[in-house]
Amino acid sequence: MANGASNLVIVESPSKAKTIGKYLGSDYIVKACMGHLRDLPKSTLGVDIEHDFEPHYIQVKGKESLVHELKDAAKDCDTVYLATDPDREGEAISWHLRELMQLPEEKTRRVTFNEITRGVVTRAIHEPRAIDMDLVDAQQARRILDRIVGYQLSPLLWKKIRRGLSAGRVQSVATRLVVDREQEIRDFVPQEYWTLDVTLRRIEKEGSFVARYYGDKRRRELKNEAEVDALIADVQGKPFTVTNVKRVVKKKNPAPPFITSTLQQEASRKLNMTPRRTMAVAQQLYEGVEVKGEGLVGLITYMRTDSLRLSDDALYAAKDFILGRYGKEYYNGAPRRFKSQRQAQDAHEAIRPSNVRLDPESIRGDLTPEQYKLYRLIWGRFVASQMAPAEYDVVSIDTECAGHVFRASHQSLRFAGFTAVYEEGRDDEQDAKQSPLPDLAEGEQLNPTKIEKEQHFTQPPARYTEATLVKAMEEKGVGRPSTYATIVSTIQDREYVVKQDKRLAPTPLGEIVNGLMVERFNDVVDVDFTANMEAQLDQVEEGKIPWRRVLEEFYGVFHKELEDAEEALKDTRIKVPDEVSDEICEVCGRNMVVKVGRFGKFLACPGYPECKNTKPIVERMPGRCPKCGSGLLKRKSKRGYAYYSCEKGAQCGFMSWDVPTAEDCPHCGQTMFKKSGRGRMKPFCINENCEAFVPEDKRGYTRRSAQSKQAEEKPAKGTRRTKGKA
């Protein structure tokens, strides 16, 4: 070889290759295979079902030169180390590489890195192993199962519902979860209940507080106003007596370090990141980031894991860091270990920083904003997991009047413990803040100064967010860490599910497809059946059952259901109901409906062919047009770029690439705009006659070349770009 290296290391990505290459000497050359180089063909099923489900793999198109390059590099090397990701997919990629490159077994070694640090990489290279065919078989079984369902079931959906639809073994179950939740919400019958609060004032000393009705001798719920009014009549004008004062110190333990699903959930709650984006940024942190003074550094351990296990080295490093940074009282006293869930594969550690001493603030300047936020989340969660519990002083006071008990409680932080570093987010709303309670004693008399009653109704279960859907899939055993993000993205890309106010709702198309699947392919969309299938794949990975048997047992039932469905639906075409909008047809007065055409969605009159009126779908924005004061709309250009224009169109002519906000300029009162893009942007005024006017070149956009300015596409016909003069 050109540099005289006698060993070739093949990884999946260039950034990972660059990081690992830094740790290995000149005797190693590191190259990236860019993912799969061999796979099932796209144009055909690629599986010979009649001959024991034999797969037919072909070289991925467009990667011929890369394969040639890797083969040439391997010729002159004594050993080829296959260092793809440490999971089923990575194991399969290594096996495909060996087969495609025709590498002799004696020359081929398999190595894995749970974290990309010098010590771990060096140790792995000196402790190679053979390719684990049980892992490969588990991946093959999953790939073939998904291929059979997708390639044999999707054509049925094309014929019976709409072309271009797809079905998937796991995506169909995820869609069903969303549809079932929507049905729960529709079927929900609210139940009335009431709360009764009384403001109590001390007689001999200063101080008052609010207590809520608890019950009589036991807890009681107030179901209607008549019960509340009767209770008020009982206590009206009578003194209250303190019957019980309970003071305790409550300890709260930290959450365990992240696994894939909890990382996706927490990033969604705290950072507003989608599961797919979370995994993309985590991949960057795992593969390596350029850190000043350190060079390329892999900052976190492998991010596709369902194990809560932590290595002894990581636990001791956390102990030393906590003792040095926070002091002895903040350390738990002993390493805290967490038990993984029953179905966890436990192949890797939990997600943690590779070097706990690289705290987020010290390397913030080396990270992108997203990398910094996610690394801070991972680092904080791991450090907190080894810290002392937080302690709270909890006071609970029971007061009694006419046999009715009213209770007040308050909680205050006594010792921060792990919360000095990290607190876990919640999917539900936080509890209302409680006011401190006076120092009362049992037997003390109190006077009521105010009685307030309030009616409530029980609420239906909330729609899933992306985070809670991932949580539900994990709890039910549907999918695995490497698939959660893809599943959530796929059901939205297929338009079976849409995001509304950050929550997932099924589309009419999603409900129709799910209804057909439930009726005709109940096993495919059954949660327990799918979870059992995942468990069988785990058994294949453990070498307990042959992978072809799993396929055989599944296909027998699936093929029969497919034949029955074809026969039952041979003369049937299922119509997807139109989504009715709030837009009124100017021609005939009907509510327009959403249609899908060659170029995406648009609004059409349901009176076709009598009425052929159509219009594009636009989104109304906050604020007012700077030129005429009319409303503002979000539109899309022919190339798919968003811009914002006056609702009067060519009659006004205002158009801007900046995003209108709900804020008004404090100087001129016009609507303020902000820079387009991700994250929170500072609003600015675009009124040239205002003293707070911000010129375009000062709004935070990167400077464009003259060529790029000339190439910038023109806005849609009927609008023109303006400076937004008053």
N, C-alpha and C positions, 0 to 999 in steps of 0.2 A: 504493500500500500504506500501511498505517497509520503505519509508521515512515519512509516515503519511500525505502526501499531499492529499487534498480533491478536487483538481481541475486539470484537464488534458487539456493541450493546445497542439493542433496538427498543426504543420507547414509543409512546403514542403521539406526543406533541413536540414541536420544536422548542417551546419554552422549557419543558421538562428535560429535553435533551441537553439544553444549554446549562441548566442547573446541575444535572448529574455529571456532565462533562467536566465541570469545574472541580469536582471532588476526585475524579479518577485521573491517573497520570497519563503520560504520553503513550503508554502501552495500550490505551483503549481509545477507540473511536466510537462516538455516540451518534446515532441517526434516529430520525422519527419516521414511523410508518404511516402517520396520519390516520389512525383508526383502522377499520377493517379493509383488508386488501382482497378478501375472498368472501363471497356471500351467495345466498340463493338468488337466482335470476329474478329481475323485476317483471319480465314479460310473461312468465309462466309460473305455475305452482312450484315447480322445482323440487317436488317430493314424490317419490314413487310409492304411493300408498299400498299398492298390491304386492310390493316386494319389501315388506318389513319397514316401510317408511324411510327408505334410503334417500338421503338428501343429495341433490345435484348442485354442487358448489361451482361457481365460476369466478374468474378474476374480475374485480370491480372495474368497470369501464372508466377510462381517463387516468388510471394509475399505472399504465404500462411502463412509463419511464422511471417511476419510483421503484417498481418491482425490479427492473433491470439494474438500477443503481444499487439496491440492497444486495442483489445476487452477486454483483461485481465486488462489492465490499466484503461479502462473506467468503469469496473464493480464496482471498489471501490471508484470512484469519485462521488462527488455530482453534478458537472457541467463539461461538456466537451466544451471547446472553440475551434472552428474550425477557425484557423488563417492562411488559405492559402492566396495566392497572391490576391491583391485587383483589380481583373479584371474578365471578363467572365469565363476564364479558371479556375481561382482560386475559383470562386463561384461554378462552376460545380464540382470541386474536393471536395469541402466541402459537397455538396449535395450527391455525390456518397459515401463519407465517412459515412454520416449519414445513408444512405440507407443500405450500406454494413454492417455497425456495428450495425444496427437495434437500433439506439439511439432514445429514446423517445424525442419528441419535447420540452417538458418542461425541459429536462436536457441539451438540446443542445443550444449553443449560437454561433453566428457568429461575429468575430471581424476582422478588417482589419487595417493594418499599412501602411500609405503612406511613412513613414520613420521609421527606427528602432532605436529610441532613447528612453531613459528612460521615458521622459514625454509623448511621443506619445503612447508608449506601455501601460503604466499605465492608461492613459486616455481611451484608446480603451477597455481595460479589464473592466473598470467600466462603459462603455457605449456600451454594446453589442446590437446586433439586431438579427432578424430572418434571415434565408437564403432568399435571393432575388430570387424568382422563375422566374422573368422576365429575369434576367441575365442568369440564368440556361437555360431557354428556348432559349435564343439567341445563347448560346453556343451549345445547342443540335441541333438547326436548322443548324448552320454552319457545325457541325460535320457530320450530316446526308447528307447535300447537297454535301459535299466533298466526302463522302463515296459512294453515288450514282454515281457521275460522275466518280470517280476513279475505282469502281468495275464493272460498266456496260460499260464504254467507253474503258478502257484499253484492255479488251479481243479483241475488234475490231481491235485495233492497233496491237496486237499480230498476229492475223490472216492475216491482210492485209499488214503489214510492217515487223515487226520483234518481236520475243518473248522478253519479259522482259521490254517492253516499258510501260510507264504510262502516263495517262492524269490527270490533276487536274484542278479544277474550276478556281483557281487563277494563278497557275503556267503556264497554257496554255496561259493566257492573257499576262503574263510577257514575255513568249517566243515570242508571237506575236509582242510585242513592240520592241524587239531586231531584229526580222526578218524584220519588217516594216522599221526600221531605216536603216538596211543594204540595203533594196531596194531603199530607198531615196538616199543613197550614190551612188548606181549603176546608178540610173536614173539622177543623178545630171549633169548638163551641165555647165562647168566653164564659167564665163563671164570675159572678159578682162577689166582691168582698169589701169590707170597710176597715179602716184603721181609725183609732181614736187616740189623740195625743192630749196630754194635760200639762200645762206649765205650772210648776210647783215652786213656791217661794218660802224660804226659811222665815220663821216667826221672830226668833230672838237674834239672829245674825244675818249678815248680808249673804246673798247668794240665791240663785234660782236655776232651774234646769227643766228639761222636757222629758217626761216619761210616757211610754206607750202602753196601751192596754195589752196585758198578757193573757189573762184568763181569770178563773175563779180558783178553785183548788188545783186545777190542771189547765193546760193551755187550751184556749178556745178561740175559734175563728168567728168573726162577726160577718154574717152572710147577707144582711139587708139593713136598710135604714131604720126599720122599726126596732130591731135589736139594739142598734146604737142609741136611738133616742131613749129607750127604756133604761139603758145603762147610764146615760147622762142624767136622767131624772133621779136615779139612785144616788149619784155622787154629788149632784149640784149643791154648792154651798156648804158641803161637809168637809171637815179637815182630813188630811191624809197622814198616815203614820208609817214611818220607816220600819219595816219588819225584818229586813235582812240586808246586810252589807257584806259583800264578798270581794276580797282582794286577793288576787293570785298573780304570780309571775308566769307568763306563758312563753314557751320557747318555740321558735320556728326554725326548722332546718333548711338548708339550701337545696335547690333543685339539683339533680344530677347533671353531669356534663352533657353536651349535645350529642344526639344521634341524628341521622339524616332528617327524620320526620320532625323532631322537635326544633332543629335548626330552621327548617322551612317555616314552621309555625311561628317561631319567635321573630324571624326576619320579616314575616308578613305583618305581625302585630306592631313591631317597634320601628321597622325601617320601611314599611310599605313596599317590600320587594316581593315579586312573584316567586313561586318555587323554582321556576326555570332560571330566573335571573340570579337567585340565591346560589344555585348550584354552579352557574357559570362563574360567578365571582369567587366562590369557594375553590373552584378548580384552579383559578389563577393563584390564590394563596397557597394551595397545595403544591403546585408545580414550581413556583419560585418567583420572587419579586426582588428587584435590584434594591438593596439596602446600603446606604452610605456607610462605608467602612467595613462592610461585611461581604459585599458582592451579591451574587444571586443566592437567595435564601428561601427554602421551602418553609413557609410560616406556620402551616397547620398540618395535622395528620390527615389521612385519607378520609374524604368527606362522604363516602357512601357506606354507611355502617348502621347496624341496629344493635350494636353491643355497647354496654356501659362500662366495659372493662378498662382499667387504667394500668399502665405498666408501673412497676416499682420505681423505676428511674423517674418517671413523671411525678409520682406521689412525693418522692423525696425532694425533687426540685421545687415542687409547690410548697412544701414545708419550709425549706430554706428561704424561699422568696417571701412568704407570709411573715415569718419570724423577723426577717431583716427589714421589710417595708412597713409592717403594721404593728409588730410586737407580739409577745407571747400570748396575751389575752385574746388575740384575734385568731389564733390557730386552734383547730379542733381538738388538739391534744394527741391525736393518733390519725393515721391515714383513713379517710372515709372511702369505703368501697361500696359500689352500688350493684344491685342484682339486675341482670338483664331480663327482659320479658321472656316468657316460656318459648315463644317461637323464634327468638333471635338466633341468628346463625353464629354469632360470636367469633367471626373470622378475624375481626380487626378490633382495635381499641375504639373508645369513644372519640369524638372530634375534640381536639385540644390543640393548644399552641405547641409547636415543636420545641420552642425554647421560651419558657415562661418569663425569662428575664428581658425578652424583647417586648416590653409593654407597649400598648398602642400609641401612647403619646410620644414615646422616644423615636418612633419610626413613622409618625404621621406624615411628615414631609415626603416620604418615599412612596406613599400609597395614594391611589386615587380616592376620592371621597367615598365611593362604594366599598372599596377594599378596606379602608380605614374603619368604616362603620361595622362591617361584618366581622373584621378581625377583632374589634373591640368587644363585640358581642360574644364571640367564641372565647377570647382570652378571659373576659370577666366572668363568664359562666363557669369556666374550669377553675379559676382561682377561688371563686366563691364556694365551689363544691367542697373545698378542703378547709374552709374557715369555720370559726365557731358559730353556733346558732345565734340568731338575733333574739333578744329578750324584750318582752313587753309587759308593762304594768297594766293589768286588766281589773277594772272596778265594775261591779254589777250591783245595782241598788234596787230592791223591791219595796214598793210602797203599797199600802192597802187602804181602801175606803169602802165601807158597806160591803165587805166581803170580796171586792174586786181588786185584783193585783195589777199594778202598773209598774213596768220595769224600765230602767235606764242603764246604759252601760257606756263605758269609755275605755279606749286603749291608747296607751302612749309608749313611745319607744324608750326602753330603759338602757339597752346596750345594742349598738348597731350590728356588731358581728359581721356576718357575710354581706349584709345590706350596704355596708360601706363601699362595696365593689359592684354588686349586681342584685337586681330584683327581677323576678320572673314576671312577664306580662300575662294578661288575662284576656280571654275572648269576650267575657261578659263585661258589663259596665261596672266600674268601681263603686264600692259602697259610699253612701253620703258621709261627709266628714262629721264626726261627733264632737260636741263641745265638752270641755272638761267638766267634771262633776264636783260639787262642793264636798268638803270633808264631813260627811254625815255620820251619825251614830244611831244604832237601833233604838227605837222608841221615840225618836224626835218627831214632833208634830210639824206639818207643813200645810200651807194654805194654797188652794188652787186659784190661779189668777186668769187662766185662759183655757178653754176646752175647744179643741178643733177636731172635727170629723171629716173624713175624706173617702170618697168612693173610688174603688179600683176594679179592674177586671183582669183576670188571668190572661197572659199573653201566649200566643201560639209559639211553637219552637221556631227559632230563627233559621233563616236560610243559611246554607253553608257559605263560609268564605273559602278561599283557596286553602287557607291554613287549617280550618276545621274539617274540610273535606279530606285533606291529607291525614289528619288525626283520626277521622272515622275509618279510612282505608287501613291505617296501621292497626287500629283496635280490632277490626274485623278480619285482619289477615289477608287483605286484598292487595296485591302488588308487593313490591319489595323496595328497599331504599333507592335502588338505581332507577326505579320506574315511576315513582310518585310524581315528580315534576313533569315528566313527559305525558303522563295520563291526564293531569289537570290541564295542560296546554292543549292536548289533542281534542278533548271534548269541546273546548271553546273554538278551536280552529275549524272543527267540523260543523260548527253552529248548532250543536245539540244543546249547548248551554251558553248563556250570556252572562256577563257581569253587570249587575245593576246596583249602584251605590255600594260597590266593593263586595257585593254578595252574589252568589251564583243562582241563577234561575233557569229552568228548562225552557227552551223555545218550543213553539208548536211542533216543529220538525222533530225535536228531541223526544217529545212526548209520543208522537206517532211511532217513531222508530222503536222506542222503548216498549210501547204497547204491543207491537208485533213481536218483539223479542221475548217478552214475558209470556205471550200467548203460545208462541210456536217453538221457542228455544229456551225454555225455563231453566234448564241446567246451565246454559252458557251465562245467563245473567243472575243466577242464584248466588248470593253472597257466600253461603256456607260451602257450596260446591266449588266455587273459585278458591276459597281459603283452603279447602282440602287439596285442591290441585297444587297450590303453592307448597303445602306441606309435603306432597308427593315429590315435587321437584327438589325440596330440601333433602328428602331421603335418597334421591338419585345422587345428589352431591355427596352424601355421606357413604355412598356405595352400597346402600341397603337394598335397592330395587333397580332392575335394568330400565333404562330410559325408554326403550321401545315398548315395554309393557304398559307404561303410562299412556303412551300415544294410542296403543291398541284399545285399551279400555275406554279412553275418551272418545275415540273416533267411532266405535260401535254405536254408542248412544247418539252422538252428534249426526252421523250420516242418516240414521233412521228418522230423526227429527227433520232433517233437511228434505228428505224425500216426502215425508208427510206434509210439510209446509208447501212444497212445490205443487202437490196434488190438490191441497185444500184451497190454494190461492191462484189456481191456474186461470181463472176467468175474472180475477179481482185486480183492481187498481185502486190503491189507497190514496185519497186526496188529503194533502196537508192543509189545514185551515189557514186562511190568511190572517196575518197580524193586523188588527185594526188600529189605525193611528188617530190622533186628535185633530189632524189636518182635515179641513172641510174642502171638498171639491168646489171650485169657484163656478163651474159650469152647471152642475146639477144639485149641489148641496149635500151630497152623501159624504160620510166619513171615508177618507181614502185609506187604502190598505197597502201594506209593504209587499212588494214583489221582488224577485231576484232575476236579474238579466245577465247578459254576457259581461257587463262591466260592474256588476255588484247590485246592491239594493237600490230601489227607487220607490216612489209613491205612485200608485195608479188608482183610478176610479174603479170601484167594484161594479159599475154599471156598464162595463165593456160588453158588447161592441157598440151599444147605443151612445155611451159617453167614452171617449178615448183620451181623456185628459190625464197627463202624467206630469210629475215634477220630481226634482232631485230631493233626497233627504238632507235636511240641514239641521244643525243644532243651534238652538238659541243661546246666546252668551250673555253674561252680566254686562251692565254698563249701557252707555248711550253713544250713538254715533257723534264724533267730534264735529262733523259738518252740519248735520241737520237735526240731531237729537233723537232720531229714530232708533229702533232696536238694532242689535248687532247679531250676525249669524256666522257660524263656523262652516266653511265650505272646503271642498277638496278640489285641487287642480287636476288636470288630466293625468299628471304623473303621480298623483296621490299625496301631494304636499298640502298641509292644512294652511288656510289663510282666513282672514276675518274681514267681513264687508258689511256695509249697511243693508238693511232689509229692503230698502227701496231700489237696490241694484243700480242700473245705469242712470236712473233718475237723479241719484245723489252722487255716485261714483267713488265713495270712500272705500279704501281697501288697505289692509295692513297685514304684514307677516307677524307682528307682535300680538300678544294675547291680551284681550281686554279683561279687566278685573272688576270686582264689585266696589273698589275703593275710588273715591273722588279726590282730586287734587285739592289740598287745603288752600291753595292760592287762587286758582281760577274756577274750581268747582267742576271741571270736566273729568270724564272717566280717565283713570290711569291705566296704563298698559304694562306688561312685563315681558321679558325675554322668553321666547319659546324654548322648550327643552325640559330635561328632567330636574327634579329637585325644586326647592323653594327659591323663587327669584324675587328680587327687590322691584316693586312697582316704580314707574317713572311717568312723567307728564310728557305728552307729545305735542302740546299746544305751543307753537312757536311764539305766540304773543304773551306767554306766561313766563314769569321770572324763574319758575322751577323747570322750564323746558330742558329736556335732555336730548342733545343731538344724537343722530343714529350711530355715529362712530364712538359714542361714549356709553352705549347701552350694554356693553359686555360681550358683543359678538366677536368672534375671531376675524381678523382682517382677511378679506378675500382678494385674490389676485384679479387683475383686469380681465383675464380670460374667463374666470369663473363668474364675474359680474355680467359679462356679455352673454354667458351661457345660461344665466338664471332665467327660468321660464317666466313667461308673461302670465299675469292672472287671467282668470276666465273672462270671456267676452262680456262686456257690459259693466266692468269695473276698471278703475285705474288706481294706481298707487298714489297716495297723497301724503303730505306731511301732517295732516290732521289739523289744519287751521280752524280757528273758531268761526 
